[in-house]
């Protein structure tokens, strides 16, 4: 059995809020993900970047994934695939079915003691 690789620590993070710690984020220009760009950014700064992007529909916005991917493409020439994830740096989710209210979605992570970007 191989041993798990340690998670790298970037700089001195003691005393920093989890919202200010940099995480790896992959940015894909669209759902087809034929190109990608990796950035390191805190959730607080990512909030500003996301808020600055406006579009008429969700499909017109870039896709973000809190993960590091390999460079291999799927048979459909896509770089974004769960099978290609090497390291998860966070968790994303959405509620397209509308099961939770915005307030419930906002409050749940805080009640669990989890830093979140909503």
TORGUKE-70746 format. One record per residue: residue in one letter; x, y, z of N, C-alpha, C in turn. Coordinates in steps of 0.001 Angstrom, whole numbers, plus 500000, padded with zeros to 6 digits. Layout:
// residues N
AXYZXYZXYZ
...
This chain:
// residues 118
X500847498824500000500000500000500000500890501236500000
X500601502189499135501395503414499099500908504378500165
X501832505187500647501483506161501668500943507423501014
X500009508074501687499469509335501184500541510406501216
X500553511248500218501492512359500176501007513448501112
X501931514131501813501500515206502710500946516379501909
X499989517075502492499421518266501858500403519410502068
X500826520076500981501802521157501135501205522355501861
X501999522986502680501622524208503372502358525350502687
X501643526389502329502217527506501588502426528688502523
X503648528889502958503965530011503827503488529784505246
X503649530785506086503232530722507477501766531126507562
X500906530180507865499473530441507898498927530560509305
X499788530472510309499308530546511683498596531868511922
X497454531793512556496709532991512891495870533540511750
X496025533017510549495228533501509429493869532821509427
X492869533591509082491532533017508920491565532051507741
X490812530945507806490735530045506656490285530762505379
X489555531851505529489112532622504366490259533365503688
X491388533529504393492534534254503851493683533341503441
X493507532048503586494545531095503184494416530794501697
X495515530848500962495420530576499525495136529103499245
X494287528872498240493987527521497772494175527489496263
X494446526312495739494567526148494293493175526106493678
X492977526901492650491709526964491932492009526826490449
X491321525916489792491430525795488340490304526595487716
X490656527359486712489672528166485992489587527648484565
X488378527269484177488118526799482820487227527838482139
X487496528185480889486716529247480246485244528901480033
X484932527603479959483552527178479740483415525712480142
X482233525151479953481975523768480386482750522738479572
X483233523112478404483981522171477575485419521983478068
X485943522949478804487246522851479492488367522344478595
X488527522961477468489616522571476566490904523310476899
X490792524294477776491977524975478302491723525223479788
X492791525508480519492663525729481960493747526683482419
X493500527292483541494491528151484168494401527931485667
X495526527718486298495507527541487752495900528839488422
X495154529179489452495482530336490266495544529896491717
X496251530647492540496257530454493992495662531721494567
X494564531550495280493841532716495774493099532329497051
X492893533295497919492099533037499122490617533087498757
X489799532458499594488354532507499350487842533944499389
X488432534760500257488005536160500356488277536903499038
X489459536698498450489783537353497171489004536729496020
X488760535425496101487979534761495067486549535318495040
X486014535667496203484695536286496286484653537548495433
X485678538384495559485732539623494776485797539330493282
X486600538336492901486745537994491487485428537464490913
X484748536618491676483478536064491211482425537165491101
X482381538039492089481389539119492091481565540076490920
X482786540190490415483063541114489313482622540563487951
X482336539261487866481937538637486601480423538636486476
X479933539174485378478497539185485120478229538559483760
X477116537849483665476726537233482399475222537011482411
X474671536860481222473229536639481094472824535247481556
X473752534280481467473439532914481909474665532270482529
X474439531232483302475507530480483972476506529914482961
X476014529497481794476882528908480764477886529904480197
X477643531195480374478550532214479852479658532570480843
X479616531987482025480624532265483051481702531192483042
X482917531534483484483947530498483587483577529490484667
X484101528296484537483906527252485539485111527271486468
X484877527174487763485940527107488756485879525761489438
X487032525202489719487101523914490420488193524028491474
X487853523695492708488818523728493811489580522411493822
X490475522285492849491229521037492687492418521277491768
X493352520337491831494468520311490896494283519096490007
X494380519303488705494134518264487712495412517868487010
X495434516652486502496495516235485600496270516878484235
X497209516677483322497112517307482003496495516413480944
X496063515231481303495478514321480321494046514719480003
X493676514582478758492342514950478304491431513732478264
X490132513989478419489144512926478281488991512613476791
X488282511549476454488031511265475031487312512410474300
X486616513283475044485946514438474433486830515683474461
X488146515508474695489126516604474686488945517584475846
X488383517128476945488107517961478111489188517770479168
X489624518870479791490618518804480861489976518720482247
X488662518895482336487949518875483620487202517559483749
X487732516698484612487122515388484824487438514938486238
X486450514404486937486694513918488295487792512863488332
X487907512076487266488935511040487206490331511634487090
X490435512896486691491735513555486502492174514378487712
X491344514439488761491684515221489954492845514567490680
X493897515349490947495045514849491715494937515254493175
X494480516468493435494338516973494801493099517852494856
X492234517606495819491092518489496053491515519542497065
X491283520817496749491655521903497658490430522526498315
X489256522020497971488006522509498535486861521721497932
X485664522105498289484466521430497803483528522493497237
X482973522229496058481968523124495495480626522421495518
X479603523201495477478275522621495392477301523647494874
X476174523177494406475101524081494025473777523403494325
X472738524180494302471421523682494642470455524099493547
X470658523557492357469797523903491233468348523499491477
X468117522511492337466752522056492625466031522979493603
X466768523890494261466145524826495182465672524214496484
X466378523202496964465982522509498196466207523388499427
X467306524128499448467621524986500586467412526449500202
X466988527254501159466911528693500905468329529254500904
X468490530445500382469809531094500376470333531246501800
X469441531581502715469849531771504114470305530451504736
X469581529365504462469979528050504986471343527648504426
X471526527836503146472806527483502515473936528310503100
X473682529574503366474691530456503953475023530060505394
X474003529693506175474195529457507604474754528075507944
X474496527072507125474917525704507445476427525560507650
X477263526054506757478706525911506997479165526600508283
X478654527794508539479050528531509750478669527749511003
X477480527151511014477043526357512171477934525144512378
X478510524628511295479392523458511375480850523859511596
X481125525175511647482504525629511850483367525487510608
X482748525602509435483447525431508169483512526767507443
X484703527147506978484848528356506177484237528095504808
X483441529055504340482766528839503069482607530151502308
X482555530017501011482263531115500100480890530820499524
X479962531725499712478588531497499246478223532547498227
